[in-house]
Amino acid sequence: MPAKRGDVESAVRDDIGELGDLIGLEPSLAAAAYRLAQAIDADEDARQLPALTKELRSTLQALMDGRVEEDDDEFGDMASPE
């Protein structure tokens, strides 16, 4: 039976799941984020919580930085005269 996921790990898995297919380094970053979330949920040493949280935030930001937002209207600026 798999271990029950904590709140942080569940939220991180949901957030990363919203990204869709992971490419390049993203699978490794996702795995690191899951492990960090597990450590936060374990709450074994409260003194480590700020460092773990900071590292998780950084890892999730690295995942997002690799994504380029798609512009649905690539010709949207053509209507505006220059």
CNS distance restraints for C-alpha pairs under 8 A (distance, minus, plus):
assign (resid   5 and name CA) (resid   9 and name CA) 6.08 0.50 0.50
assign (resid   5 and name CA) (resid  10 and name CA) 6.09 0.50 0.50
assign (resid   5 and name CA) (resid  38 and name CA) 7.65 0.50 0.50
assign (resid   6 and name CA) (resid  10 and name CA) 6.09 0.50 0.50
assign (resid   6 and name CA) (resid  38 and name CA) 7.04 0.50 0.50
assign (resid   6 and name CA) (resid  41 and name CA) 5.39 0.50 0.50
assign (resid   6 and name CA) (resid  42 and name CA) 7.92 0.50 0.50
assign (resid   7 and name CA) (resid  11 and name CA) 6.16 0.50 0.50
assign (resid   7 and name CA) (resid  41 and name CA) 6.96 0.50 0.50
assign (resid   8 and name CA) (resid  12 and name CA) 6.11 0.50 0.50
assign (resid   8 and name CA) (resid  37 and name CA) 5.52 0.50 0.50
assign (resid   8 and name CA) (resid  38 and name CA) 7.38 0.50 0.50
assign (resid   8 and name CA) (resid  40 and name CA) 7.18 0.50 0.50
assign (resid   8 and name CA) (resid  41 and name CA) 6.17 0.50 0.50
assign (resid   9 and name CA) (resid  13 and name CA) 6.03 0.50 0.50
assign (resid   9 and name CA) (resid  34 and name CA) 6.05 0.50 0.50
assign (resid   9 and name CA) (resid  37 and name CA) 4.71 0.50 0.50
assign (resid   9 and name CA) (resid  38 and name CA) 5.75 0.50 0.50
assign (resid   9 and name CA) (resid  41 and name CA) 7.12 0.50 0.50
assign (resid  10 and name CA) (resid  14 and name CA) 6.16 0.50 0.50
assign (resid  11 and name CA) (resid  15 and name CA) 6.12 0.50 0.50
assign (resid  12 and name CA) (resid  16 and name CA) 6.07 0.50 0.50
assign (resid  12 and name CA) (resid  33 and name CA) 7.29 0.50 0.50
assign (resid  12 and name CA) (resid  34 and name CA) 6.85 0.50 0.50
assign (resid  12 and name CA) (resid  37 and name CA) 7.11 0.50 0.50
assign (resid  13 and name CA) (resid  17 and name CA) 5.87 0.50 0.50
assign (resid  13 and name CA) (resid  34 and name CA) 7.04 0.50 0.50
assign (resid  14 and name CA) (resid  18 and name CA) 6.39 0.50 0.50
assign (resid  15 and name CA) (resid  19 and name CA) 7.14 0.50 0.50
assign (resid  16 and name CA) (resid  20 and name CA) 7.55 0.50 0.50
assign (resid  16 and name CA) (resid  30 and name CA) 7.06 0.50 0.50
assign (resid  22 and name CA) (resid  26 and name CA) 5.33 0.50 0.50
assign (resid  22 and name CA) (resid  27 and name CA) 5.74 0.50 0.50
assign (resid  23 and name CA) (resid  27 and name CA) 6.70 0.50 0.50
assign (resid  25 and name CA) (resid  29 and name CA) 6.33 0.50 0.50
assign (resid  26 and name CA) (resid  30 and name CA) 5.94 0.50 0.50
assign (resid  26 and name CA) (resid  63 and name CA) 6.07 0.50 0.50
assign (resid  27 and name CA) (resid  31 and name CA) 6.18 0.50 0.50
assign (resid  28 and name CA) (resid  32 and name CA) 6.24 0.50 0.50
assign (resid  29 and name CA) (resid  33 and name CA) 6.13 0.50 0.50
assign (resid  29 and name CA) (resid  59 and name CA) 6.33 0.50 0.50
assign (resid  29 and name CA) (resid  60 and name CA) 7.67 0.50 0.50
assign (resid  29 and name CA) (resid  62 and name CA) 7.72 0.50 0.50
assign (resid  29 and name CA) (resid  63 and name CA) 6.63 0.50 0.50
assign (resid  30 and name CA) (resid  34 and name CA) 6.18 0.50 0.50
assign (resid  30 and name CA) (resid  59 and name CA) 7.95 0.50 0.50
assign (resid  30 and name CA) (resid  60 and name CA) 7.81 0.50 0.50
assign (resid  30 and name CA) (resid  63 and name CA) 7.58 0.50 0.50
assign (resid  31 and name CA) (resid  35 and name CA) 6.29 0.50 0.50
assign (resid  32 and name CA) (resid  36 and name CA) 6.15 0.50 0.50
assign (resid  32 and name CA) (resid  59 and name CA) 7.43 0.50 0.50
assign (resid  33 and name CA) (resid  37 and name CA) 6.07 0.50 0.50
assign (resid  33 and name CA) (resid  56 and name CA) 5.78 0.50 0.50
assign (resid  33 and name CA) (resid  59 and name CA) 6.16 0.50 0.50
assign (resid  33 and name CA) (resid  60 and name CA) 6.78 0.50 0.50
assign (resid  34 and name CA) (resid  38 and name CA) 6.19 0.50 0.50
assign (resid  35 and name CA) (resid  39 and name CA) 6.28 0.50 0.50
assign (resid  36 and name CA) (resid  40 and name CA) 6.26 0.50 0.50
assign (resid  36 and name CA) (resid  52 and name CA) 6.39 0.50 0.50
assign (resid  36 and name CA) (resid  53 and name CA) 7.89 0.50 0.50
assign (resid  36 and name CA) (resid  55 and name CA) 7.66 0.50 0.50
assign (resid  36 and name CA) (resid  56 and name CA) 5.99 0.50 0.50
assign (resid  37 and name CA) (resid  41 and name CA) 6.13 0.50 0.50
assign (resid  37 and name CA) (resid  56 and name CA) 7.07 0.50 0.50
assign (resid  38 and name CA) (resid  42 and name CA) 6.07 0.50 0.50
assign (resid  39 and name CA) (resid  43 and name CA) 6.65 0.50 0.50
assign (resid  39 and name CA) (resid  44 and name CA) 7.72 0.50 0.50
assign (resid  39 and name CA) (resid  52 and name CA) 7.56 0.50 0.50
assign (resid  40 and name CA) (resid  49 and name CA) 6.33 0.50 0.50
assign (resid  40 and name CA) (resid  52 and name CA) 6.58 0.50 0.50
assign (resid  40 and name CA) (resid  53 and name CA) 7.25 0.50 0.50
assign (resid  43 and name CA) (resid  49 and name CA) 7.47 0.50 0.50
assign (resid  45 and name CA) (resid  49 and name CA) 7.12 0.50 0.50
assign (resid  48 and name CA) (resid  52 and name CA) 6.10 0.50 0.50
assign (resid  49 and name CA) (resid  53 and name CA) 5.92 0.50 0.50
assign (resid  50 and name CA) (resid  54 and name CA) 6.09 0.50 0.50
assign (resid  51 and name CA) (resid  55 and name CA) 6.15 0.50 0.50
assign (resid  52 and name CA) (resid  56 and name CA) 6.07 0.50 0.50
assign (resid  53 and name CA) (resid  57 and name CA) 6.12 0.50 0.50
assign (resid  54 and name CA) (resid  58 and name CA) 6.20 0.50 0.50
assign (resid  55 and name CA) (resid  59 and name CA) 6.07 0.50 0.50
assign (resid  56 and name CA) (resid  60 and name CA) 6.13 0.50 0.50
assign (resid  57 and name CA) (resid  61 and name CA) 6.07 0.50 0.50
assign (resid  58 and name CA) (resid  62 and name CA) 6.17 0.50 0.50
assign (resid  59 and name CA) (resid  63 and name CA) 6.42 0.50 0.50
assign (resid  60 and name CA) (resid  64 and name CA) 6.36 0.50 0.50
assign (resid  61 and name CA) (resid  65 and name CA) 5.96 0.50 0.50
assign (resid  62 and name CA) (resid  66 and name CA) 6.51 0.50 0.50
assign (resid  63 and name CA) (resid  67 and name CA) 7.18 0.50 0.50
assign (resid  75 and name CA) (resid  79 and name CA) 7.95 0.50 0.50
